[in-house]
Amino acid sequence: MPSFVAATPAAASAEAVHHYAAKLTFEADCWDVHHALSHGLHDFVLLDVRGRNAYADAHVPGALSLPHADITAERMARSWPADTLFVTYCAGPHCNGADRAALKLATLGYAVKIMIGGMTGWADEGFTFVAGREPGMVEKAA
């Protein structure tokens, strides 16, 4: 009797290549985001899409606060060029806020990835958080 692992055969290599290559177009991990930010590689905008109070309590250094419910076409067009790459994160794997934000951004035509693990993944890597409202919050709609 095979294990539950081996009971379902692994995908063929060509299928696995397609799957994992595609997966990387949707996700960035915490280590890669940390490495980019700590080395001044600012070729994406990191969005903390949790509530503004959660952001003020603790967030990833360099992230902007833009709760997913506040993402609108007008706000995005006013703040960023159409070719901006966004990376979204929320509380962690138990939260779908990053997915909601990514869906909205993609619907608006922006390139977007999710930082897998969110705050939980960041903490698991041993990376530090900062508190306060810096570097900033995207202005709230009037």
PyMOL commands that set and color helices and strands:
alter all, ss='L'
color gray80, all
select helices_A, chain A and resi 4-7+13-26+30-38+52-57+68-70+73-79+97-107+118-124
alter helices_A, ss='H'
color red, helices_A
select strands_A, chain A and resi 27-29+45-48+64-65+85-89+111-116
alter strands_A, ss='S'
color yellow, strands_A
deselect
rebuild
show_as cartoon
